[in-house]
Amino acid sequence: MPNAQIDKEELIEKMAENLPMLRTKLGLTQEEMASMIGVSRHTVISMENQKRPMTWNTFLSLILIFSYDHDTKLLMRALGIFTVELEDFLVPKKKKYR
């Protein structure tokens, strides 16, 4: 699926808006979340307060963390963060070889 079919900025914005709720749903502190995604606690705080833009790499790290839990994965689907289009984009299709 070409990159043009997913709106990265929109997905990042939705993740940033819902990051505190998703993090809390997993029972993670800001410090624990920061450690998991390789940023400082201050960066997590700034992203949660939407004072610092989230990068695509950080977004993907968060998708990985939140998608391992069934409830947060369903919540991300309902919030339009982890869309079917994004999942199709991220999961490579097997190519048939002759």
C-alpha positions as CSV (number, residue, x, y, z in Angstrom):
1,M,0.0,0.0,0.0
2,P,1.5,3.4,-1.0
3,N,2.3,5.9,1.8
4,A,-0.2,8.3,0.3
5,Q,-3.1,6.2,1.5
6,I,-2.4,6.8,5.2
7,D,-2.4,10.2,6.7
8,K,0.6,10.0,9.1
9,E,0.0,13.5,10.6
10,E,-3.6,12.7,11.4
11,L,-2.7,9.4,13.0
12,I,0.1,11.0,15.1
13,E,-2.4,13.7,16.2
14,K,-4.9,11.2,17.4
15,M,-2.2,9.2,19.2
16,A,-1.0,12.4,21.0
17,E,-4.5,13.4,22.0
18,N,-5.1,9.9,23.5
19,L,-1.6,9.1,24.8
20,P,-2.3,9.7,28.5
21,M,-5.4,7.5,28.5
22,L,-3.7,4.7,26.6
23,R,-0.6,4.8,28.8
24,T,-2.8,4.8,31.9
25,K,-4.9,1.9,30.6
26,L,-1.7,-0.2,30.5
27,G,-0.8,1.0,34.0
28,L,2.5,2.6,32.9
29,T,4.1,5.6,34.4
30,Q,5.5,8.4,32.2
31,E,9.0,7.2,33.2
32,E,8.2,3.6,32.2
33,M,6.8,4.7,28.9
34,A,9.8,6.9,28.2
35,S,12.1,4.0,28.9
36,M,10.2,1.7,26.6
37,I,10.3,4.0,23.6
38,G,13.8,5.4,24.2
39,V,13.0,9.0,25.1
40,S,13.1,11.1,28.3
41,R,10.2,11.4,30.7
42,H,10.1,15.1,29.8
43,T,9.5,14.2,26.2
44,V,6.6,12.0,27.2
45,I,5.2,14.8,29.3
46,S,5.6,17.2,26.4
47,M,3.9,14.9,23.9
48,E,1.0,14.2,26.4
49,N,0.5,18.0,26.8
50,Q,0.8,18.4,23.0
51,K,3.7,20.9,23.5
52,R,6.1,18.7,21.5
53,P,5.3,17.0,18.2
54,M,5.4,13.3,18.0
55,T,7.7,11.7,15.4
56,W,6.6,8.9,13.1
57,N,9.1,6.6,14.7
58,T,7.8,7.4,18.2
59,F,4.3,6.8,16.9
60,L,5.3,3.4,15.6
61,S,7.0,2.5,18.9
62,L,3.7,3.4,20.7
63,I,1.7,1.3,18.2
64,L,3.9,-1.7,19.0
65,I,3.5,-1.3,22.7
66,F,-0.2,-0.6,22.7
67,S,-1.1,-3.3,20.1
68,Y,0.3,-6.1,22.3
69,D,-2.6,-5.5,24.8
70,H,-6.0,-6.7,23.4
71,D,-7.9,-3.9,25.1
72,T,-5.7,-1.0,24.1
73,K,-5.5,-2.4,20.6
74,L,-9.3,-2.4,20.4
75,L,-9.3,1.1,21.9
76,M,-6.9,2.4,19.3
77,R,-9.1,0.9,16.6
78,A,-12.2,2.7,18.0
79,L,-10.2,6.0,18.2
80,G,-9.1,5.7,14.6
81,I,-5.4,5.4,15.6
82,F,-4.6,1.9,14.6
83,T,-6.6,1.7,11.4
84,V,-7.0,-1.3,9.1
85,E,-5.1,0.7,6.5
86,L,-2.2,1.3,8.9
87,E,-2.1,-2.3,9.8
88,D,-2.0,-3.3,6.1
89,F,0.7,-0.8,5.6
90,L,2.8,-2.1,8.5
91,V,2.3,-5.9,7.9
92,P,4.1,-6.9,4.7
93,K,2.2,-9.2,2.4
94,K,3.9,-12.5,1.4
95,K,5.1,-12.4,-2.2
96,K,4.5,-15.4,-4.4
97,Y,7.7,-16.7,-6.0
98,R,7.6,-18.9,-9.1
